[in-house]
Amino acid sequence: MKIGFIIPTYPDEKRIALLPEDIDGFENEIIMEKGFGKNMNIDDSEYIAKGCIMSTRENIFATCDNIFCLKLLQEDDYHLLRENQVIIGWTHPTGSGKKFYDEVASPKNLIIVDLDNIYPTIRQRDKVVKVSFLKPNFIWRNSFYAGIASIQHALLNYGMYPDSTTKVAVLSSGNVAQGTYAEISNYNPDLRMFYRKTMHEFYDSIGEYDIIINGIEVDNSTDHIIRSEHLAKIKKGCLLIDAAADAGNAIEGTHYTTISNPIYEENGLYFYEVNNAPSLLYRKTSKEISRSFSENVFKHDISRFLNLLQQ
């Protein structure tokens, strides 16, 4: 089958999901938008040498039933979408991509493959099927670097250099949280890590922290990790870094920010909610993404996703 790869136009997104070095033995025909590798100085000829066909964005949407876009499609592409097309990538249909799913994907009967690291799914309108052949954490390194990038970016934009007097709480021990811990610990702050079972201890001490880092993504938009009553107890000037980028869900009332404008203030608290922070480390994360996606997604016949939906 054919997969059409388009350059993501999500704000400040620079990662490249497929590098020439990882194209080997693919069962799918690869059609790529011209200039696909420009962010890493990869010439189109390098993709052509690997058997790829370079084309225009418009032609890819018109001729490919399967479209890969690393991040959520933006409004400029909506008019190019055709009924029943398959959209593959980090589509976040229950998170940042919910509006797209409800208002664009469902009316056009699109098939949405969400390559979430923990819960990959394929969806078409009300039908949701787990992608069983993708193991959880198949692309965990991107999540780890998300944690690192979130800390670096948030601190620079908040103008803070933590030290031993800075009290920091890290929530969770997952991939993202491990990345945040690895980065924030370099400053030797007064640091504590909390887990689901010890969250009561965090709530009891929530007013003590200068930085609160969340690494937990929740399944239910009402099952907040930090609720409004908790926010009211946090001391003014605290920086809340949602490295899991689960706006409105993990931390009640929050909204997404961008790499260009990453922090906002509300009631004396400062919130970081960037959901493509790994793009800040795009030269490193592109290599991790390309390697993992090639092995687990691109190399095998893409029809296996459709077969799951039809079972």
VENRA-V411386 format. One line per field, one symbol per residue. burial: b if it has 9 or more other ideal C-beta (glycine too) atoms within 8 Angstrom, else e. Layout:
burial->???
This chain:
burial->bbbbbbebebebbebbbbbbebbeebebebbbbeebbebbebebebbbebebebbebeebbebbebbbbbbbeeeebeebbeeebbbbbbbbbebbbbebbeebbbebbbbbbbbbbeebbbbbeeeebebeebeeebbbbbbbbbbbbbbbbbbebbeeebeeebbbbbbbebbbbbbbbbbbbebebebebbeeeebeebeebbeebbbbbbbbbbeeeeebbbeeebbeebeeebbbbbbbbbbbbbbbebebbbbeebbeeeeebbbbbbbbbbbbbbeebbbbbbbbbbebbbbeebebbbebbee
